[in-house]
Every structure is written in structure tokens, then in C-alpha cells.
Amino acid sequence: MAAVLSGDQRQAARIGHVEAGSIGPRRLAAGLVRLKWTLWKRSYRKNVGKLVGTIFGSLYGVGGLVGATFALIALVIADGDGTFLGPFVRGVGIAATLLWLILPVFAFGIDDTLDPRAFALYPRSPRELQPGLFAAAALSLPTVFTVVAMLLFSVFEGIWLVLHGAGPVAAGLGLLLLLPANVAGVALCVLLPRAILAHGAGRSSSRRGRELGSILGMVALIGGIYAFSLVAQSIDGSTVEQTAAALRQAVAILAWTPLGALFSVPLDLGAGAYLPALVRAVIGAASIAALWLWWRRSLGAALTSALVGDSSSGTTTEKPLVPRLAPRTALGASMGRSLRYWRRDARYLAAIAIMPLMLVFFVAMGMLGPSGPMMGIFGLVLVAGMGGISLMNEIGFDGPAGWVNITAGLPSRPNLTGRVLALALLMAPFMVVASLLVPVLLGLPGLIPMLVTGTLGLLMSSLGVSAIITVLLPYPTSAPGTNPMKDKSASSSNAMIAMAVAMVVIWIPQLPAFGVAIWGSVTGSALLQTLGGVIALVVGAVVVVVGLRVAAGILDRRAVDLFQKVRHHV
């Protein structure tokens, strides 16, 4: 009997039994860290996209560390009286804490490899699990780079304390508390998003709420990046000094908050400001203690919700699958299903939510930037051309559920046409309204006829090309409900190839329309401009009709083979 047991099974048989609580806190924490390490390593198996993304992310991180090293060296050499390094270090510490708060909470989420709800059936309290979960959370590439950056800055802070400290006692105290304060600052960075996201997960287990929150956070983050880019472009030489003064004032204020208090303690001690250092140390310690207790309470709520189950309001009503205005056929059913996806699936919502934001950014650049109104027109054309890109992996988005279409014998033509009509119903009105408003805002109302017809033509071309790509280059995606910013499928080689092909092929049929429209713009002929828009509309209609016909034929022949490529989520 023993011969047929594996090594792990024989080891488990020798243990005999394990009593509850027999594993101490240290062994439990070490076990959770080993579990996280094992799962992290296994996540790279057969996932080339994640491996490539990690390598590129690591290269960016190394580049950032090298750049920070040269900046610190230059600052130490140029900072003769020691007045610049202190604010710079405080500012970097505040920025790092803000990034640890903003990126996980509002965009990417956090690594939930060790979801606390998975431990609900084990006889362990939140107090016992918390140290191990925190240590496992620190086992990540962002934490590694943050720690290395902290050590790098600590070296130059130590040089500053020796050279510019307010006496041997002050410099000695600063050096003594340098590493403890900075390590505590890094611990606050890791703990802050954990406590906030665990609180949200514990209070509401609604997947719909989590999906909408992640999408809104992603849109807010991208909007903030766009806004920062616009502000940076509008700053000229006369406002650089004012901006620097405002940044120094902001750093001085934020250094009294948990965001920068801990990173400021060694510098305050070195400058002889003992009372501010004490107050900031108390602020930092109290913040860590409060977040730790808050996280523990949220862990308890998560463990309880895992046993009780997801809450439901009980107000959900059934709605017909086929929309009222759609035919009661397979086409209407396909269209209705796709419209539901666009309303409920975060992967679809994220793809369409970014379109208005992109348009606003390009229009703002056209109104405020040096590029002039043509940048806004370019943005409108770009959004129209990308309007149908979201359909380029419809077969992949179906995933394991795609077998229903095969076994039910759903005809390929209405299956694909319904999906195209659903997206067109959402994007076409938006493009018409945008084509009417954008030229007016940019002071070019004469371009409205060309833009209305031209953007609709581009949208149809995008839909037709995407219909073909989805049956030629499908790839598996993450499961529904995945945070769009954490979707691993977008970084796969198949996804990159499909996107590259789509971004090139969409524009090729419209080259004659572009030529006529540009000719009309150069010569100032409104007739040629309008003709260019009409050509784009006609070409777009031909592309979408031909594209659907070709795609349906391919899907009829290769439905089973395509399903084999996407039958599992990544």
C-alpha cells in the first residue's frame, strides 16, 4: 500500500494528525509566504504574456533606479548648503506613498493570490492570519523595487546627515532612526491599499460594484494622467519658478500627513527639529496602527462573508433577451446578448469607457496645446477608427461558454451581425454627436458634413475588419469579473498580433477617402471635403458587409477549432 503513495502522501500519513493551533504564528506566517511564493512561480507556467510583462516592468524599474541614482548624485554635488536634498527626499517619499495608494485602489487592484476568504474554513482568526498575509503581500516586485529605492535614498540621506546635520548629536539621532523610519514608511505603503480594498470587499461582495469601481478608478486614473500632461504642456518658462514654489509648499504640507510623516523623521532629526520629528513619528506610528486594526476588522468581515455567501437585494427582475426593436430571430437574440454584455461585463465597459476620455484629451490639446485644432480632428478620427476594435476578440470573450453556440447550431452570420449591431448602436450616436460638437468647439464648423459621414464610415470599417480578425486570431481571455487593468490576456503575443493587424488594416480601405478629404482641406474646397466623407461612408458600408460575410464563412468552417483555442480562461 505504501508503494503506491506519493512522497507528499507518505509525509502526511506520518504526521498522523494536527491539532488546531499547534502551528505557531511564526510557522503560519512562513507557511503563507512559501505558499505565495509557490503560487507566484506557478503563475508563469504557460503564461508567456505575464512573463514578458514582468520582464518589461522589471526593466522599467531598473531604469528608474538608475535614473534616481544619477539624480541623487547630481543633487548632492550641486546642493552645497543642503537645502534641496531634504525637500526632494520628502517629495519622493510622498509620491511613492500616493502611487501605492492610487494605483492599487483606483486602477490595478492588488494581488489576491492569497484571498483571505479561502481560509474561512480553517480554525484561524484574523489576528493569526494577518502577519502572514502581510508578509506574503510584501512578496512582490513593486515591494522589492520600493525597498531597493528606499535603501538607495537612505544612503544619500545618510551622506546628507553627515555633511549638513545640525551637530553630532542631531546627525547621530538621524542616522540611528534612518532605516527604521524608512522601513516603516515602506510598510505603510504596502499596508495602505490592503486595508482600504479589504474594507470594500468586506462590506460588499457585489461583483457588479467591484467591477464598476475598478472601471471608474481606471477612467479617473487615465483622466488624471491626461490632465497632468495638458498642464505640463501649458507650463512655460515664466511659470517654472511658481510651479517649483508651489510644489515645495505642497511637500511641506503633506509632510505633516501620513503620506510623508515617516520619511521626514530622519531629516528633521538631522536638522535639529526634534519636536517636529517626534510629532511626525507619532503620526506615522498611529497611522500604521490604525490601518493594521482596520485591516484586521475587514479580514474578519471577509472570512464571515465567505461562509455566509454573497448578499443579494432580491430586486432583480427578468428582462427579455431580445430587445423590443430587434427581430425575434437568432439575430435579435445575438444582439440582445451582446447589449447585456456591454452593460454588465467590466471587460466590455472598460473598452468603451475610455473612448470619450481619449476624445476629450485630444480636443483639449487642440484647444490649449501648440498643435492647434487639427489635433482635435485627429483625435476624432482616431476614436472613430478604434470604435470597433473591441470586437476583435469576440470569440475569445465568449470563452468556455462558446460551446453553446456550437451545440445549438446558431448560424454564424446572425451570430456575428448581432454583435456588430450591438456595438454600432452604442458607438454610432456617440460619433454623430462628437462630429457635431468637436468642429464647433475648435472653430471649424465647415468640417461637420465631412466628419459626420467620415467618422461613421471609419466606424463601419473598424467593425468589419474586427469581425474578420475575431475569427482568424482569437485568444483566451481572463474570466468575467476580472479587473480590466489586471487582465493578463491583453499582454499575450496573440493579443498583440491581433491588435497590430487591426490597427493597420482598418485604415487601408479608407486611404482613398483620406486622400480626397486632405485634397479638399488643402485647396479649401468644401465639395471635395464632403466627397471624402461620402467615400468613407460608402467604403465603410462595403467593408462591414464583406467583412461579416467572410467572417461568417470562416466561422462556419472553423467553429470547433476556434473553440479549442479559447475554451479555457487564462
C-alpha positions in Angstrom: 0.0 0.0 0.0 2.8 2.4 0.9 4.4 1.8 -2.5 1.5 3.5 -4.3 1.6 6.6 -2.1 3.4 9.7 -3.3 6.1 11.4 -1.3 3.7 14.1 0.0 1.1 11.5 0.8 3.6 9.4 2.9 4.7 12.5 4.7 1.1 13.4 5.5 0.5 9.8 6.7 3.5 10.0 9.1 2.1 13.3 10.6 -1.0 11.5 11.8 -2.9 14.4 13.0 -2.6 18.2 13.5 -4.5 19.9 16.3 -5.9 23.3 15.9 -3.5 25.9 17.0 -0.5 23.6 17.0 1.2 25.7 14.3 2.6 28.8 15.9 2.3 32.3 14.5 5.9 32.2 13.0 5.4 28.9 11.3 2.0 30.0 10.0 3.5 33.3 8.6 6.4 31.4 7.0 3.9 28.9 5.5 1.8 31.6 3.9 4.9 33.2 2.5 6.0 29.9 1.0 2.5 29.3 -0.4 2.5 32.8 -2.0 6.0 32.1 -3.5 4.9 28.8 -4.9 1.7 30.1 -6.5 3.6 33.1 -7.9 6.2 30.9 -9.6 3.5 28.6 -11.0 1.5 31.5 -12.4 4.3 32.0 -15.0 3.9 28.5 -16.4 2.4 28.5 -19.9 1.8 32.3 -19.5 4.3 33.9 -21.8 2.4 37.2 -21.7 2.8 37.6 -18.0 6.5 36.7 -18.1 7.1 39.2 -20.9 5.1 41.9 -18.9 7.1 41.2 -15.8 10.4 41.4 -17.6 9.5 44.7 -19.2 8.2 46.0 -15.9 11.4 45.0 -14.2 13.5 46.7 -16.9 11.5 49.9 -16.3 12.0 49.6 -12.6 15.8 49.1 -13.0 15.8 52.1 -15.3 14.0 54.2 -12.7 16.5 53.2 -10.0 19.4 54.1 -12.3 17.9 57.5 -13.1 17.2 58.1 -9.4 20.8 57.3 -8.5 22.2 59.8 -11.0 19.7 62.4 -9.9 20.7 61.9 -6.2 24.4 62.1 -7.1 23.9 65.3 -9.1 21.8 66.8 -6.3 24.4 66.0 -3.6 27.1 67.6 -5.7 25.1 70.7 -6.6 23.5 71.1 -3.1 26.2 73.0 -1.4 24.2 74.2 1.6 22.0 71.1 1.9 18.7 72.9 1.2 17.4 70.9 -1.8 18.0 67.2 -0.9 15.6 67.3 2.1 12.6 68.5 0.2 13.5 66.2 -2.7 13.6 63.1 -0.5 10.3 64.2 1.3 8.7 64.7 -2.1 9.8 61.3 -3.5 8.5 59.6 -0.3 5.1 61.3 -0.6 4.9 60.4 -4.3 5.7 56.8 -3.6 3.0 56.6 -0.9 0.5 58.2 -3.2 1.4 55.8 -6.0 0.9 52.8 -3.7 -2.5 54.2 -2.8 -3.8 55.4 -6.2 -2.6 52.6 -8.5 -3.9 49.6 -6.5 -7.1 51.3 -5.1 -8.2 53.1 -8.2 -6.8 51.1 -11.1 -4.9 47.8 -10.9 -6.2 46.3 -7.7 -3.9 44.2 -5.6 -2.6 40.6 -5.9 -5.3 38.4 -4.4 -3.3 35.2 -4.7 -4.0 34.6 -1.0 -7.6 35.7 -0.8 -8.5 35.7 2.9 -11.9 34.2 2.1 -10.1 31.0 1.1 -9.1 30.5 4.8 -12.6 30.8 6.1 -13.0 27.1 6.8 -9.7 26.9 8.7 -9.6 27.4 12.5 -7.6 30.6 12.3 -8.7 34.1 13.4 -7.9 37.3 11.6 -5.3 38.1 14.2 -3.4 34.9 13.5 -3.6 35.2 9.7 -2.8 38.9 9.4 1.0 38.8 9.9 1.4 36.0 7.4 -0.9 37.7 4.9 1.1 41.0 5.3 4.4 39.2 4.8 3.0 37.4 1.7 1.7 40.8 0.4 5.2 42.2 0.7 6.5 39.4 -1.6 6.0 41.2 -4.9 8.1 43.0 -7.5 6.6 46.5 -6.6 7.7 45.9 -3.0 11.1 44.8 -4.0 11.7 47.9 -6.1 10.3 50.1 -3.4 12.6 48.6 -0.8 15.7 48.9 -3.1 14.7 52.6 -3.8 14.3 53.1 0.0 17.8 51.7 0.6 19.3 53.9 -2.2 17.7 57.0 -0.8 18.8 56.1 2.7 22.4 56.0 1.6 22.2 59.6 0.3 20.2 60.7 3.3 23.0 59.4 5.5 25.5 61.4 3.4 23.3 64.5 3.9 23.1 63.9 7.6 26.9 63.7 7.9 27.6 66.7 5.8 24.7 69.1 6.8 23.5 67.8 10.1 23.0 70.3 12.9 25.7 68.9 15.1 27.0 65.4 16.0 24.0 64.6 18.3 21.4 65.5 15.7 23.2 63.7 12.9 23.7 60.6 15.1 20.0 60.5 16.0 19.1 60.9 12.3 21.4 58.1 11.3 20.1 55.9 14.2 16.4 56.2 13.1 17.1 56.5 9.4 16.4 52.8 8.4 13.6 52.2 11.0 11.7 55.3 9.8 12.1 54.5 6.1 11.2 50.8 6.6 8.1 51.9 8.5 7.3 54.1 5.5 7.5 51.2 3.1 5.4 49.1 5.5 2.8 51.9 5.4 2.9 51.8 1.6 2.2 48.1 1.5 -0.5 48.3 4.2 -2.5 51.2 2.9 -4.1 49.7 -0.2 -4.6 46.3 1.6 -6.6 47.9 4.4 -8.7 50.1 2.0 -9.5 47.3 -0.5 -10.2 44.7 2.2 -12.7 47.1 3.8 -14.5 47.5 0.5 -14.5 43.7 -0.1 -15.7 43.0 3.4 -18.6 45.5 3.3 -20.0 44.5 -0.1 -19.4 41.3 -2.0 -21.3 42.5 -5.1 -19.2 41.7 -8.1 -21.1 44.4 -10.0 -20.0 47.1 -7.6 -16.4 45.9 -7.7 -16.4 45.9 -11.5 -17.9 49.4 -11.7 -15.5 50.6 -9.1 -12.5 49.3 -11.0 -13.7 50.9 -14.2 -14.3 54.3 -12.6 -11.0 54.1 -11.0 -9.3 53.3 -14.3 -11.1 56.1 -16.0 -10.1 58.5 -13.2 -6.5 57.4 -13.3 -6.2 57.9 -17.1 -8.1 61.2 -16.8 -5.6 62.3 -14.2 -2.7 61.3 -16.4 -4.2 63.2 -19.4 -4.8 66.3 -17.2 -1.2 66.2 -15.9 0.0 66.0 -19.5 -2.1 69.0 -20.5 -0.9 71.1 -17.5 2.7 70.2 -18.2 2.3 71.3 -21.9 0.8 74.6 -20.8 3.7 75.5 -18.5 6.2 77.9 -20.0 9.4 79.3 -18.6 7.7 82.1 -16.7 5.8 79.7 -14.6 8.5 77.2 -13.8 9.6 79.1 -10.6 6.0 79.5 -9.5 5.4 75.8 -10.0 8.5 74.8 -8.1 7.5 77.1 -5.2 4.0 75.5 -5.2 5.5 72.0 -5.2 7.8 72.9 -2.2 4.8 74.3 -0.3 2.7 71.1 -1.1 5.6 68.9 0.1 5.9 70.9 3.3 2.2 70.5 4.0 1.9 66.8 3.1 4.9 66.0 5.2 2.6 66.5 8.2 0.2 63.8 6.9 0.7 60.0 7.0 1.8 60.2 3.4 5.1 61.8 4.2 5.5 61.9 8.0 7.7 58.8 8.4 10.0 59.7 5.6 10.6 63.2 7.1 11.6 62.0 10.6 15.3 61.4 9.9 15.7 64.7 8.1 14.0 66.6 11.0 16.3 64.9 13.5 19.3 65.8 11.4 18.2 69.4 11.2 17.8 69.6 15.0 14.0 69.9 14.7 13.3 67.4 17.5 9.7 68.3 18.2 8.5 68.1 14.6 10.3 64.8 14.3 8.5 63.5 17.4 5.1 64.7 16.1 5.7 63.1 12.7 6.8 59.9 14.2 3.6 59.7 16.3 1.5 60.5 13.2 3.2 57.7 11.3 3.0 55.1 14.1 -0.6 56.0 14.8 -1.4 55.6 11.0 0.2 52.2 10.8 -1.6 51.0 14.0 -5.0 52.3 12.8 -4.6 50.7 9.3 -3.5 47.4 10.9 -6.6 47.3 13.1 -8.8 48.4 10.3 -7.4 45.7 8.0 -7.9 43.1 10.8 -11.5 44.0 11.1 -12.0 43.9 7.4 -10.4 40.4 7.3 -12.9 39.2 9.9 -15.7 40.6 7.7 -14.3 38.8 4.6 -14.0 35.5 6.5 -17.6 35.8 7.6 -18.9 36.7 4.2 -17.2 33.7 2.7 -19.2 31.4 5.0 -22.5 33.3 4.7 -22.3 33.9 0.9 -22.9 36.9 -1.3 -25.6 39.2 -0.4 -28.5 39.8 -2.8 -31.0 42.6 -2.8 -33.8 40.3 -4.1 -35.0 43.0 -6.5 -33.6 41.5 -9.7 -36.2 41.2 -12.4 -36.0 39.2 -15.6 -35.9 41.1 -18.8 -36.4 39.7 -22.3 -33.2 38.7 -24.1 -34.3 40.2 -27.5 -34.7 44.0 -27.5 -38.0 45.4 -28.4 -37.0 46.8 -31.7 -34.9 43.8 -32.8 -36.4 40.9 -34.7 -37.4 37.8 -32.8 -34.8 35.7 -34.5 -31.3 34.5 -33.9 -30.1 37.9 -35.0 -32.2 39.7 -32.3 -31.0 37.2 -29.7 -27.4 37.7 -30.5 -27.8 41.5 -30.5 -29.6 41.4 -27.1 -27.0 39.2 -25.5 -24.2 41.5 -26.7 -26.1 44.5 -25.3 -26.2 42.8 -22.0 -22.5 42.1 -22.2 -21.8 45.8 -22.8 -23.8 46.7 -19.8 -22.6 44.1 -17.3 -19.2 42.8 -18.3 -16.3 45.0 -17.0 -14.1 43.9 -19.9 -16.5 45.4 -22.4 -17.3 48.5 -20.3 -13.6 49.4 -19.9 -13.1 49.2 -23.6 -15.9 51.7 -24.4 -15.5 53.9 -21.3 -12.0 55.1 -22.4 -13.3 56.4 -25.8 -14.9 59.7 -24.5 -11.9 60.3 -22.4 -9.5 59.9 -25.3 -11.6 62.3 -27.3 -11.7 64.9 -24.6 -7.9 64.7 -24.3 -7.3 65.3 -28.0 -9.9 68.1 -28.2 -8.3 69.8 -25.1 -4.9 69.5 -26.8 -6.4 71.1 -29.9 -7.8 74.0 -27.9 -4.9 74.5 -25.5 -1.8 73.0 -27.0 0.5 74.3 -29.6 -0.6 71.8 -32.2 -3.8 73.7 -32.9 -7.3 72.5 -33.9 -6.1 69.7 -36.2 -5.1 67.7 -33.1 -8.7 67.6 -32.0 -9.8 66.5 -35.5 -7.1 63.8 -35.4 -8.5 62.6 -32.1 -12.0 62.4 -33.5 -10.8 60.3 -36.5 -8.7 58.1 -34.2 -11.6 57.4 -31.9 -13.9 56.6 -34.9 -11.3 54.2 -36.3 -10.9 52.4 -32.9 -14.6 52.3 -32.2 -14.9 48.7 -33.4 -11.6 47.4 -32.1 -13.4 46.0 -29.1 -15.0 43.3 -31.3 -11.7 41.9 -32.5 -11.8 39.1 -29.9 -15.5 38.3 -29.5 -14.9 34.6 -29.8 -12.3 34.9 -27.0 -14.7 36.8 -24.8 -17.2 34.0 -25.1 -14.6 31.7 -23.7 -15.9 28.4 -22.3 -19.5 29.5 -23.0 -18.9 29.4 -26.7 -19.8 25.7 -26.9 -23.5 26.8 -26.5 -23.4 28.4 -30.0 -21.9 25.3 -31.5 -24.2 22.7 -29.9 -27.3 24.9 -30.5 -26.4 25.2 -34.2 -26.5 29.0 -34.1 -25.9 30.3 -37.7 -22.6 32.2 -37.9 -24.0 35.2 -39.9 -26.6 36.4 -37.4 -24.3 35.5 -34.5 -21.6 37.9 -35.7 -24.1 40.5 -37.2 -25.9 40.8 -33.8 -22.6 41.6 -32.1 -21.7 44.2 -34.7 -25.2 45.9 -34.5 -25.0 46.0 -30.7 -21.7 47.9 -30.7 -22.9 50.1 -33.6 -26.0 51.0 -31.5 -23.7 52.3 -28.8 -20.9 53.9 -30.8 -22.8 55.5 -33.8 -24.8 58.0 -31.8 -21.7 59.0 -29.9 -19.7 59.5 -33.1 -22.5 61.6 -34.6 -22.8 63.9 -31.6 -19.0 64.2 -31.3 -18.7 65.0 -35.0 -21.2 67.9 -34.5 -19.7 69.3 -31.3 -15.9 68.9 -31.9 -15.7 71.1 -35.0 -17.8 73.8 -33.3 -15.5 73.8 -30.3 -12.5 74.0 -32.5 -13.9 76.8 -34.6 -14.2 74.7 -37.7 -18.0 74.2 -38.3 -17.5 73.8 -42.0 -16.0 70.4 -41.5 -19.2 69.0 -39.9 -20.5 67.3 -43.1 -17.2 65.6 -43.8 -16.7 64.5 -40.2 -20.2 63.1 -39.7 -20.1 60.9 -42.7 -16.4 60.1 -42.5 -16.4 59.0 -38.8 -19.4 56.7 -39.5 -17.5 55.2 -42.4 -14.5 54.7 -40.3 -16.6 53.1 -37.6 -18.1 50.6 -40.1 -14.7 49.8 -41.4 -13.5 49.1 -37.9 -16.4 46.8 -37.3 -16.0 44.9 -40.5 -12.2 44.3 -40.0 -12.7 43.4 -36.4 -15.3 40.8 -37.4 -12.7 39.0 -39.6 -9.9 39.3 -37.0 -12.1 37.7 -34.3 -12.5 34.5 -36.3 -8.8 34.5 -37.5 -6.9 35.4 -34.4 -8.9 34.6 -31.3 -7.1 34.3 -28.0 -8.2 33.2 -24.5 -9.1 36.0 -22.0 -9.5 36.4 -18.3 -12.8 35.3 -16.7 -15.7 37.8 -16.5 -15.4 40.0 -13.4 -11.7 40.4 -13.8 -10.3 43.9 -13.1 -9.7 45.3 -16.7 -6.3 46.6 -15.5 -5.3 43.2 -14.3 -6.4 41.3 -17.4 -3.4 39.1 -18.3 -4.8 38.2 -21.7 -4.1 41.7 -23.2 -0.3 41.2 -22.8 -0.2 37.8 -24.7 1.5 37.5 -28.0 -1.7 36.6 -29.8 -3.4 39.8 -28.4 -0.5 42.0 -29.6 -0.6 40.4 -33.0 -4.3 40.9 -33.3 -4.2 44.5 -32.2 -1.3 45.3 -34.6 -3.1 43.8 -37.5 -6.3 45.6 -36.7 -4.7 48.9 -36.2 -3.1 48.6 -39.7 -5.9 47.0 -41.8 -8.7 49.3 -40.6 -7.2 52.3 -42.3 -6.2 50.7 -45.6 -9.7 50.7 -47.2 -10.1 54.3 -46.3 -7.0 55.6 -47.9 -8.9 57.0 -51.0 -11.3 58.8 -48.7 -8.4 60.3 -46.7 -6.7 61.4 -49.9 -9.8 63.2 -51.2 -10.5 64.8 -47.8 -6.9 66.1 -47.5 -7.1 67.4 -51.0 -10.2 69.3 -50.2 -8.7 70.7 -46.9 -5.6 71.9 -48.7 -7.5 73.6 -51.6 -10.3 74.8 -49.3 -12.9 73.0 -51.3 -16.0 72.2 -49.2 -17.2 69.9 -52.1 -14.1 67.8 -52.0 -14.2 67.6 -48.2 -17.8 66.4 -48.3 -17.0 64.0 -51.1 -14.2 62.5 -49.0 -16.7 61.9 -46.2 -19.2 60.2 -48.5 -16.5 58.0 -49.9 -15.5 57.0 -46.4 -19.2 56.1 -45.7 -19.6 54.0 -48.8 -16.3 52.2 -48.3 -17.2 51.5 -44.7 -20.6 50.0 -45.6 -18.8 47.8 -48.2 -16.2 46.7 -45.6 -18.7 45.8 -42.9 -20.9 43.8 -45.3 -18.0 42.0 -46.9 -16.3 41.5 -43.6 -19.4 39.9 -42.0 -19.8 37.6 -45.0 -16.2 36.5 -44.9 -16.1 36.1 -41.2 -19.3 34.0 -41.2 -17.9 31.7 -43.7 -14.7 31.2 -41.7 -16.6 30.6 -38.5 -18.9 28.0 -40.2 -15.8 26.0 -41.2 -13.6 26.5 -38.1 -16.0 27.0 -35.2 -14.8 23.9 -33.3 -11.1 24.6 -33.9 -11.6 28.2 -32.7 -13.4 27.0 -29.6 -10.4 24.8 -28.7 -8.2 27.9 -28.6 -10.5 29.8 -26.2 -12.2 27.1 -24.2 -10.3 28.0 -21.0 -9.8 31.3 -19.3 -6.3 32.4 -18.6 
